[in-house]
Amino acid sequence: MESFDPAELPELLKLYYRRLFPYAQYYRWLNYGGVVKNYFQHREFSFTLKDDIYVRYQSFNNQSELEKEMQKMNPYKIDIGAVYSHRPNQHNTVKLGVFQAQEKELVFDIDMTDYDDVRRCCSSADICSKCWTLMTMAIRIIDRALKEDFGFKHRLWVYSGRRGVHCWVCDESVRKLSSAVRSGIVEYLSVVKGGQDVKKKVHLSEKIHPFVRKSINIIKKYFEEYALVDQNILENKESWDKVLALVPEKSIHDELQGEFQKSHSSLQRWEQLKKIVSTSQSSNCGLWLEWEIMLQYCFPRLDINVSKGINHLLKSPFSVHPKTGRISVPIDLQNVDQFDPFTVPTISAICHELDVISTNENEKGEGETESDTKHRTRNYKKTSLAPYVKVFEQFLENLDKSRKGELLKKSDLQRDF
């Protein structure tokens, strides 16, 4: 992958916004078929410019206006906000209290930093292939619940460009949900609870909710390789003491401490833990200690504030992360296990690929005769951005089909027989 030099970002962004950014698909998404008038025009965009200059409450009449402004302002970061009661760029002209956020996709933000108490390979903004499995599990667990437990159809998962993932749930009914309902959904999806000072963050009751059971079934597929091999969570006394701090019963805690010292690997120690806990008669230890540990180390950690606030901003797909240079790309749900953040194209790489294409084709003034949109499409389809735009297009196709189906249903209901 092409190395990224932050000093080159302003020039690279100019090229990216002028010749590679997929505006047509982007507008098609946020316009939602143009069914609701002014939906796009009332949408807030926020740009972060060079030197952290932050410009909120931007809005645009159409795709062309959005393109021109992005190419003029060259944002380092693009955030998408709510659809408001009035045009966001006119919010200062509206009476206080009248300008209200009305609709927005239900969004989720999962950040690797929130797992720092349980991952041993990296911390803070750093990630590696060993801890990325946490994001793979998070996507599988949350997406299954959104699809099967809630019946949400249109879910767009996006890599943040650095250390996490975002999810945009775009069903029409979901975009209208109140903050209270959004909070309820996040609460349902939250199992790990408590701040830094809380050691044991998962408490299961005798009756295990089906959501927890299904989540555990997903974690089991990854747990041995991820937790016991890659993270080696029972490698030495320092690491296993963190696990044993989750064991409430002193006698079992002491027995495990003794057995762990006789064993030689995390895998052996985990088998000892399962055996001792399963044969324990102690009610304090609980039937589900093994699951509680697995959940504490592997279950998704959601930022509740991002999801419950309708007016909350979230980084846009196809943004460029200014620290890594990586593009914030959609993730193919059919190939979640194969997604590798380190092979995601950087802005340096795709701009270099574009230079090679231009040189090889010796463009003969084609840009003057082709429309900008066609020119851009031809460009990105020949770069490493292409497969990610294709994932986005498939998501848009499904949205379109669903919308047409709903319109047909409504017209059938309105007929007189």
C-alpha atoms as one frame of an Amber mdcrd trajectory, in Angstrom:
protein
   0.000   0.000   0.000   1.267   3.461  -0.951   2.739   5.292   2.063   0.928
   8.416   3.217   2.560  11.772   3.915   0.169  14.154   5.787   2.032  17.148
   4.325   0.722  16.179   0.878  -2.911  15.991   2.045  -4.138  19.386   0.686
  -3.006  18.576  -2.876  -4.206  14.974  -2.670  -7.652  16.098  -1.442  -7.968
  18.515  -4.368  -7.378  15.666  -6.792  -9.626  13.275  -4.864 -12.619  15.655
  -4.710 -12.174  16.737  -8.321 -11.634  13.380  -9.955 -12.447  10.404  -7.681
 -15.111  11.135  -5.048 -18.343   9.186  -5.899 -20.734  12.176  -5.732 -23.495
  10.558  -7.819 -23.866   7.550  -5.493 -23.454   9.737  -2.432 -26.256  12.096
  -3.515 -28.428   9.139  -4.508 -28.093   7.787  -0.963 -28.874  10.987   0.948
 -31.642  12.022  -1.442 -33.501   8.727  -0.836 -35.159   8.746  -4.244 -36.331
  12.346  -3.868 -39.598  10.981  -2.459 -39.639  13.499   0.388 -39.243  17.024
  -0.937 -36.356  19.020   0.578 -34.906  15.941   2.322 -31.448  16.537   0.895
 -31.699  20.331   1.084 -32.487  20.185   4.826 -29.578  17.855   5.627 -26.674
  19.179   7.682 -23.106  18.695   6.483 -20.129  19.675   8.575 -16.636  20.235
   7.176 -13.413  20.186   9.147 -10.849  22.225   7.239  -7.069  22.489   7.511
  -5.810  23.529  10.995  -8.995  22.105  12.586 -11.285  24.874  11.372 -14.776
  23.505  11.937 -17.703  24.602   9.742 -21.155  23.367  10.792 -24.694  23.805
   9.413 -23.794  23.569   5.744 -26.523  22.500   3.349 -26.862  22.222  -0.420
 -29.637  22.373  -3.006 -28.376  19.524  -5.160 -25.463  17.295  -6.093 -23.794
  19.966  -8.216 -23.772  22.497  -5.368 -22.318  19.926  -2.963 -19.573  19.068
  -5.467 -18.591  22.691  -6.055 -18.414  23.470  -2.337 -16.365  20.374  -1.496
 -13.928  21.155  -4.299 -13.695  24.773  -3.164 -13.324  24.121   0.604 -11.228
  20.928   0.353 -12.435  19.500   3.715 -10.069  17.307   5.731 -13.125  15.592
   7.215 -16.821  15.436   6.284 -19.523  14.736   8.875 -23.199  14.095   8.148
 -25.902  15.337  10.513 -29.668  15.328  10.736 -32.417  16.445   8.383 -33.731
  19.648   9.982 -37.024  21.526   9.930 -35.317  24.324   7.964 -32.242  24.565
   5.788 -29.227  24.301   8.106 -27.372  27.116   6.299 -30.277  29.419   7.230
 -30.485  28.365  10.900 -29.462  31.836  12.104 -32.496  33.388  10.406 -34.988
  31.072  12.158 -36.547  31.900  15.544 -34.861  30.290  18.514 -36.325  26.857
  19.279 -37.984  26.501  15.852 -34.909  25.024  14.134 -35.206  21.325  15.052
 -33.536  18.063  14.019 -36.360  15.925  12.627 -34.909  12.797  11.040 -31.691
  10.878  10.762 -30.414   7.387  10.143 -29.935   5.306  13.281 -26.153   5.233
  13.639 -23.654   3.242  15.680 -20.038   4.095  16.410 -17.700   1.361  17.647
 -14.216   2.563  18.551 -11.299   0.259  19.392 -10.163   2.673  22.143 -13.146
   1.543  24.238 -11.590  -1.945  24.449  -8.288  -0.772  25.937  -8.988  -2.525
  29.249  -9.228  -5.921  27.521  -6.841  -5.860  24.544  -3.155  -6.560  25.164
  -1.596  -5.969  21.728  -2.361  -2.254  21.229  -3.832   0.752  22.990  -5.311
   4.149  22.195  -5.515   4.825  18.432  -3.278   1.886  17.463  -4.742  -1.243
  15.901  -3.295  -4.475  14.503  -4.612  -7.648  12.891  -4.762  -9.317  16.339
  -7.267  -6.859  17.821  -9.212  -6.108  14.596 -11.127  -9.349  15.315 -12.999
  -7.303  17.957 -14.488  -5.201  15.136 -15.330  -8.336  13.128 -17.240  -9.755
  16.119 -18.924  -6.393  16.758 -20.210  -6.170  13.184 -21.498  -9.760  13.230
 -23.233  -9.399  16.619 -24.842  -5.985  16.055 -25.785  -6.616  12.427 -27.466
  -9.945  13.251 -29.547  -8.239  15.954 -30.492  -5.270  13.750 -31.588  -7.628
  10.976 -33.230 -10.482  12.909 -34.345  -8.960  16.224 -35.488  -5.572  14.882
 -36.185  -6.364  11.207 -34.073  -3.472   9.868 -33.216  -4.078   6.205 -30.851
  -1.354   5.068 -27.641  -1.401   7.090 -24.486   0.240   5.795 -21.289  -0.677
   7.656 -18.315   1.618   7.115 -14.666   1.520   8.225 -13.809   4.779  10.003
 -10.397   5.065   8.338  -8.421   4.495  11.516  -9.534   2.421  14.514 -13.234
   1.606  14.328 -16.440   1.058  12.395 -19.737   2.884  11.922 -23.163   1.567
  11.025 -25.915   3.557   9.276 -29.419   2.025   9.482 -31.307   3.681   6.657
 -34.835   2.208   6.596 -37.448   4.957   6.168 -39.234   4.093   9.424 -35.924
   4.048  11.322 -34.972   7.557  10.177 -38.100   8.882  11.913 -37.380   7.294
  15.326 -37.358   9.491  18.433 -34.320   9.815  20.702 -36.133   7.736  23.344
 -36.648   4.811  20.965 -33.039   5.060  19.736 -31.861   4.937  23.362 -34.000
   1.838  23.924 -32.413   0.071  20.942 -28.874   0.868  22.142 -29.785  -0.262
  25.651 -31.015  -3.584  24.220 -27.698  -3.975  22.358 -25.549  -3.116  25.411
 -24.246  -5.874  27.671 -20.895  -4.467  28.866 -21.697  -1.734  31.393 -19.596
   0.390  33.720 -16.698   2.809  33.444 -12.963   2.362  33.985 -13.336   1.896
  37.747 -15.756  -1.038  37.362 -13.904  -4.372  37.136 -16.799  -6.716  36.366
 -18.843  -5.184  33.576 -21.090  -8.105  32.622 -23.702  -9.618  34.955 -25.957
 -12.333  33.590 -29.131 -13.456  35.352 -30.511 -16.977  35.529 -32.704 -16.382
  32.501 -30.391 -15.642  29.591 -31.930 -13.404  26.911 -31.929 -14.933  23.378
 -29.896 -11.917  22.180 -27.100 -12.831  24.620 -27.229 -16.522  23.635 -26.975
 -15.692  19.936 -24.150 -13.239  20.616 -22.258 -15.889  22.578 -22.645 -18.302
  19.635 -20.906 -15.744  17.423 -18.147 -15.049  19.986 -17.474 -18.798  20.395
 -16.377 -18.981  16.739 -13.607 -16.468  17.391 -12.815 -16.758  21.101 -10.080
 -19.393  21.127  -8.060 -17.897  18.262  -8.640 -14.285  19.301  -8.557 -14.308
  23.117  -6.488 -17.353  24.010  -3.972 -17.339  21.149  -3.676 -13.805  19.721
  -4.386 -11.875  22.938  -3.116 -14.654  25.233  -5.357 -13.362  28.039  -4.164
 -16.049  30.510  -0.479 -15.920  29.560   0.976 -14.927  32.947  -0.103 -13.988
  36.452  -0.547 -10.318  35.602  -2.932 -11.127  32.740  -4.836 -13.967  34.424
  -5.343 -11.894  37.599  -7.463  -9.520  35.461  -9.640 -12.470  34.422  -9.823
 -13.890  37.957 -10.942 -10.472  39.235 -14.251 -11.332  37.501 -14.712 -14.468
  39.682 -16.935 -13.494  42.645 -16.458 -16.655  44.754 -13.190 -16.615  46.790
 -12.825 -20.410  47.058 -13.137 -20.805  43.275 -10.841 -17.835  42.716  -8.179
 -19.463  44.915  -8.593 -22.886  43.285  -8.170 -21.371  39.823  -5.108 -19.409
  40.968  -3.478 -22.683  42.049  -4.420 -24.595  38.890  -3.286 -21.786  36.585
   0.221 -21.944  38.046   0.468 -25.615  37.083  -0.660 -25.029  33.467   1.506
 -23.852  30.572  -0.759 -21.932  28.196  -3.884 -19.777  27.981  -5.678 -22.639
  26.235  -4.970 -25.044  29.120  -5.921 -22.474  31.738  -9.217 -21.722  29.987
 -10.087 -25.434  29.962  -9.311 -25.553  33.707 -11.570 -22.557  34.327 -14.466
 -24.112  32.392 -14.078 -27.417  34.228 -13.895 -25.900  37.740 -16.764 -23.465
  37.154 -19.023 -26.146  35.639 -18.547 -28.489  38.628 -18.857 -25.734  41.239
 -21.799 -25.918  43.621 -21.467 -22.237  44.560 -24.475 -20.081  43.724 -22.308
 -16.951  44.013 -20.086 -18.069  41.174 -23.085 -18.316  38.916 -23.844 -20.662
  36.079 -22.667 -18.192  33.501 -19.209 -17.060  34.636 -17.543 -18.460  31.519
 -19.951 -16.476  29.325 -19.545 -13.308  31.404 -15.787 -13.402  30.844 -16.218
 -14.022  27.102 -18.660 -11.123  26.836 -16.469  -8.739  28.833 -13.492  -9.477
  26.575 -15.277  -9.678  23.213 -18.733  -8.043  23.204 -19.272  -4.794  21.213
 -18.921  -1.519  23.112 -21.246   1.119  21.719 -21.124   4.878  22.188 -24.709
   5.419  23.353 -24.647   9.202  22.784 -23.842   8.826  19.090 -26.881   6.586
  18.591 -29.524   8.311  20.699 -29.012  11.905  19.518 -30.830  12.736  16.282
 -28.662  15.826  15.831 -25.390  13.957  16.396 -22.834  14.171  13.582 -21.015
  11.113  12.235 -18.115  10.877   9.823 -19.232  10.425   6.235 -18.469   7.371
   4.109 -15.677   8.121   1.589 -14.101  10.697   3.915 -10.312  10.621   4.168
  -8.798  10.083   7.601  -6.235  12.898   7.932  -3.933  10.861  10.246  -3.773
   7.607   8.252  -4.793   8.813   4.784  -7.147   5.821   4.545 -10.526   6.227
   2.876 -13.583   5.564   5.039 -14.955   2.731   2.926 -18.128   0.594   3.074
 -17.618  -2.963   4.352 -19.047  -5.916   2.429 -21.216  -7.858   4.913 -20.733
 -11.030   2.853 -16.988 -10.866   3.529 -16.659  -9.336   6.995 -14.004 -11.857
   8.077 -11.852 -10.974   5.088 -11.994  -7.207   5.622  -8.511  -5.910   6.417
  -8.145  -2.241   7.478  -4.510  -2.306   6.400  -5.382  -2.999   2.756  -7.951
  -0.184   2.564  -6.785   2.288  -0.104  -5.067   5.446   1.053  -5.643   8.731
  -0.735  -1.959   8.626  -1.806  -2.438   5.220  -3.429  -5.566   6.038  -5.424
  -4.214   9.407  -6.563  -1.024   7.664  -7.702  -3.140   5.066  -9.541  -5.026
   7.928 -11.193  -1.750   9.475 -12.389  -0.731   6.159 -13.947  -4.125   5.818
 -15.670  -3.901   9.370 -17.039  -0.376   8.813 -18.340  -1.189   5.475 -19.943
  -4.333   6.702 -21.630  -2.816  10.003 -22.778  -6.246  11.478 -22.331  -6.455
  13.507 -25.567  -8.735  16.145 -24.060 -11.434  13.589 -23.240 -12.276  15.574
 -20.105 -13.611  18.374 -22.284 -16.109  16.187 -24.075 -17.163  13.888 -21.234
 -19.300  15.017 -18.334 -17.500  15.325 -14.989 -19.597  12.479 -13.563 -18.719
  10.073 -16.391 -15.086  11.079 -16.209 -14.983  10.487 -12.457 -16.736   7.129
 -12.757 -14.267   6.003 -15.375 -11.453   7.135 -13.071 -12.395   5.441  -9.801
 -13.427   2.219 -11.545  -9.781   1.769 -12.498  -8.434   2.388  -8.999  -8.444
   0.301  -5.804 -11.479   2.340  -4.653 -13.691   0.500  -7.174 -14.691  -2.595
  -5.107 -15.754  -0.394  -2.186 -17.920   1.845  -4.383 -19.462  -1.361  -5.770
 -20.436  -2.431  -2.214 -22.040   1.005  -1.755 -23.900   0.717  -5.078 -25.309
  -2.688  -4.080 -26.582  -1.135  -0.856 -28.240   1.660  -2.894 -29.822  -0.877
  -5.286 -31.455  -2.638  -2.328 -32.713   0.703  -1.000 -34.230   1.523  -4.410
 -35.932  -1.880  -4.725 -37.401  -1.557  -1.247 -38.685   1.959  -1.954 -40.310
   0.885  -5.226 -41.907  -2.062  -3.432 -43.362   0.259  -0.795 -44.749   2.620
  -3.455 -46.415  -0.311  -5.252 -47.896  -1.532  -1.994 -49.311   1.921  -1.241
 -50.804   2.283  -4.738 -52.430  -1.177  -4.432 -53.963  -0.223  -1.085 -55.396
   2.982  -2.546 -57.223   1.265  -5.399 -60.998   0.798  -5.236 -62.144  -2.701
  -6.105
